[in-house]
Amino acid sequence: MFHKILLAADGSQNAVRAAEKAAYMAKLENAMITVFYVVDSSTSKSDVLLEGDRGAVDERRKQRLAPVEEILNEKGIRAEIKILKGDPGPSIVKYVNENQFDLVVIGSRGLNSLQEMVLGSVSHKVAKRVQCPVMIVK
């Protein structure tokens, strides 16, 4: 049923919990997981200011995903990592819809009610716009 799974990850604890659920779903169907990390403009700027060197920036981004990679490796899940720059919500939606995924697994952000009302969460935007089932993990 779910042979091609996209796991949206950003290095947060919610992403680690989402990785656990994605690994569980992948194990059921021997599925492939694409770990998808979108670097937004503010994160990109702070990475460059903190590190300065392009190689160090890339390494820092990979380190953010290390806990997720570790979970998938421990469970023997086939996975690939994609890191793109852009606005997370629309970037995830575009990539999922263009590549025909069977399932998206994403952590909830836990915005307060005012922020969520004004901005909306990435997980909510993704759930509304992708053309496949979405699992939002708290």
Buried (B, 14 or more C-beta within 10 A) or exposed (E): EBEBBBBBBBBBEBBBBBBBBBBEBBEEBEBBBBBBBBBBEEBBEEBEEEBEEEEEBEEBBEEBBEBBBEBBEEBEBEBEBEBEEBBBBBBBBBBBEEEEBBBBBBBBBEBEEEEEEEEBBBBBBBBEBBEBEBBBBE
